[in-house]
Every structure is written in C-alpha cells, then in structure tokens.
Amino acid sequence: MVLRYLDRYRDTGLLLLRIGFGLMFIYHGYPKISGGVMVWENLGNITMPHLGITFLPVFWGFMFAIAEFVGGILLLFGFFFRPACIMLAVNMAIAVIMKISTDAGLAGAAPALEDGIVFLSLILIGPGKYSVDNELEDPSNRYKGYGRY
C-alpha cells in the first residue's frame, strides 16, 4: 500500500497532535483563567443562557476557563488523557450550541465542532506511547518499543 511505511510513526503523529492541540488550548485558555472573576462572569453570562442556565455565571465561566487551560496542559502531556478529552469535548459541544443559537450557523460553529470531533476520536484512540499515562500504566513498555493504549 502507498506510504505504508509511515505506520511506524503512528505514536509520533499522536504526539504531534497532542502537542499542537494542547498548546493551542493553553493559549486560548490562559487569558480566560488569568482574567479573573470579571472574565469568568462574562463568559458564563454569554454562554450558559443558551442552555437555559442563568445561575452562577462566575462558576460556569471558571469551569470553561479551567477546561481549556488545564485540559490543554493534560492533553499536551498525555496525563489523565481521556478525562481531559471528555472535558474538552463537552466544552466544545457547549460552544457549538452557543454558536448555533446565536445565529452564527454552521460556519460560526465549525471550529468548535471540528475540535470536538478530534477530542471524541482521541478518547477512542488514546494518548499513544509517548505519554505520561502510558508510562504510569506500565513503565516497562518504554523498553519494548510499544505502548499500550
């Protein structure tokens, strides 16, 4: 098959994907997490009414900020990988709902929808052998040249 030799770099591809998405979510989450209560309240007030939730906007905004920033860090290192991907997928699902309900349409919701699809896929794929989760699960894997995920 064409380019079949690249199969041996599957875990390297997962590492690149984790690094790229992790860094981008850290980049987008940092201003939200460091913005403090006013940013969290604004984020909660903008987002949650589209789900019919109008109470505790600071809490919800803080949860969105944590999901992006801490989720990006966990994704980057492949630590608590699947819970982090679940957290990020839920965050993206809420972003899609918000965008669609504000008449931004599919074009406005597309980036969050695409990210959500990637996170759902990563939940099934796992972090790969170059991850903290893999090392914690079975440290002897690093000497065998393969990882269990």
C-alpha positions as CSV (number, residue, x, y, z in Angstrom):
1,M,0.0,0.0,0.0
2,V,1.1,3.6,-0.7
3,L,3.0,5.2,2.2
4,R,2.5,2.1,4.4
5,Y,6.0,2.7,5.9
6,L,4.6,5.7,7.8
7,D,2.6,3.3,10.1
8,R,5.6,3.0,12.3
9,Y,5.3,6.7,13.1
10,R,1.7,6.5,14.4
11,D,2.7,7.3,18.0
12,T,4.8,10.2,16.8
13,G,1.7,11.5,14.9
14,L,-0.4,11.3,18.1
15,L,2.4,13.1,20.0
16,L,2.4,15.9,17.4
17,L,-1.4,16.1,17.6
18,R,-1.4,16.3,21.4
19,I,1.3,19.0,21.4
20,G,-0.4,21.1,18.8
21,F,-3.9,20.9,20.3
22,G,-2.6,21.2,23.8
23,L,-0.6,24.3,23.1
24,M,-3.5,25.9,21.3
25,F,-5.9,25.2,24.1
26,I,-3.4,26.5,26.7
27,Y,-3.0,29.7,24.5
28,H,-6.8,30.2,24.3
29,G,-7.5,29.2,27.9
30,Y,-4.8,31.3,29.6
31,P,-6.4,34.7,29.1
32,K,-9.7,33.2,30.4
33,I,-8.2,31.7,33.5
34,S,-5.9,34.6,34.3
35,G,-8.7,37.2,33.6
36,G,-10.3,36.6,37.0
37,V,-13.8,36.9,38.2
38,M,-15.0,39.6,35.7
39,V,-13.9,37.4,32.7
40,W,-15.4,34.3,34.2
41,E,-18.7,36.1,34.9
42,N,-18.8,37.5,31.4
43,L,-18.0,34.1,29.9
44,G,-20.7,32.4,32.0
45,N,-23.3,35.1,31.1
46,I,-22.5,34.8,27.4
47,T,-22.6,31.0,27.2
48,M,-24.9,29.4,29.7
49,P,-28.2,31.2,28.9
50,H,-28.2,29.4,25.6
51,L,-28.5,26.2,27.6
52,G,-31.3,27.6,29.8
53,I,-29.0,28.1,32.8
54,T,-28.9,31.6,34.2
55,F,-27.5,31.0,37.7
56,L,-23.8,31.0,38.9
57,P,-22.3,32.6,35.8
58,V,-18.9,33.0,37.6
59,F,-18.8,29.3,38.3
60,W,-19.6,28.3,34.8
61,G,-17.2,30.7,33.3
62,F,-14.5,29.4,35.6
63,M,-15.3,25.9,34.5
64,F,-14.9,26.8,30.9
65,A,-11.6,28.5,31.6
66,I,-10.3,25.5,33.6
67,A,-11.4,23.1,30.9
68,E,-9.5,24.9,28.2
69,F,-6.3,25.8,30.1
70,V,-5.9,22.7,32.3
71,G,-7.3,20.4,29.6
72,G,-4.7,21.8,27.2
73,I,-1.9,21.0,29.7
74,L,-3.2,17.5,30.4
75,L,-3.6,16.9,26.6
76,L,0.0,18.1,26.0
77,F,1.5,15.7,28.4
78,G,-0.9,12.8,27.8
79,F,-1.8,12.8,31.5
80,F,-5.4,11.9,32.6
81,F,-5.8,11.9,28.8
82,R,-9.2,10.5,28.3
83,P,-10.9,12.5,31.1
84,A,-9.2,15.7,29.7
85,C,-10.6,14.8,26.2
86,I,-14.0,14.3,27.7
87,M,-13.8,17.7,29.4
88,L,-12.7,19.4,26.2
89,A,-15.3,17.6,24.1
90,V,-18.1,18.8,26.4
91,N,-16.6,22.3,26.4
92,M,-16.7,22.2,22.6
93,A,-20.2,20.9,22.5
94,I,-21.4,23.8,24.6
95,A,-19.5,26.2,22.3
96,V,-21.3,24.7,19.3
97,I,-24.7,25.0,20.9
98,M,-23.9,28.7,21.8
99,K,-22.8,29.5,18.2
100,I,-25.7,27.9,16.6
101,S,-28.2,29.5,18.9
102,T,-26.7,33.0,18.2
103,D,-27.4,32.5,14.5
104,A,-23.7,32.1,13.7
105,G,-24.7,29.0,11.9
106,L,-22.5,26.1,11.0
107,A,-19.8,28.4,9.7
108,G,-19.5,30.0,13.1
109,A,-19.7,26.7,15.0
110,A,-17.4,24.8,12.7
111,P,-14.1,25.3,14.6
112,A,-15.6,24.1,17.9
113,L,-17.4,21.3,16.1
114,E,-14.1,20.2,14.4
115,D,-12.2,20.3,17.7
116,G,-15.0,18.3,19.4
117,I,-14.8,15.6,16.7
118,V,-11.0,15.4,17.3
119,F,-11.5,15.1,21.1
120,L,-14.1,12.4,20.7
121,S,-11.7,10.5,18.4
122,L,-8.9,10.9,20.8
123,I,-11.0,9.4,23.6
124,L,-11.2,6.2,21.5
125,I,-7.6,6.3,20.2
126,G,-5.8,7.1,23.5
127,P,-2.7,9.1,24.1
128,G,-0.1,6.8,22.4
129,K,3.1,5.5,23.8
130,Y,4.8,8.9,24.3
131,S,2.6,10.0,27.1
132,V,2.6,10.2,30.9
133,D,-0.4,7.9,31.1
134,N,1.4,5.2,29.2
135,E,4.4,5.4,31.5
136,L,2.3,5.3,34.6
137,E,0.3,2.3,33.3
138,D,3.3,0.1,32.6
139,P,6.8,1.7,32.8
140,S,8.3,-1.4,31.2
141,N,6.6,-0.5,27.9
142,R,9.2,2.1,27.1
143,Y,11.9,-0.6,26.8
144,K,9.7,-2.8,24.5
145,G,9.2,-0.2,21.8
146,Y,5.5,-0.1,22.0
147,G,2.8,1.3,24.2
148,R,-0.5,0.0,25.5
149,Y,-3.3,2.5,24.9
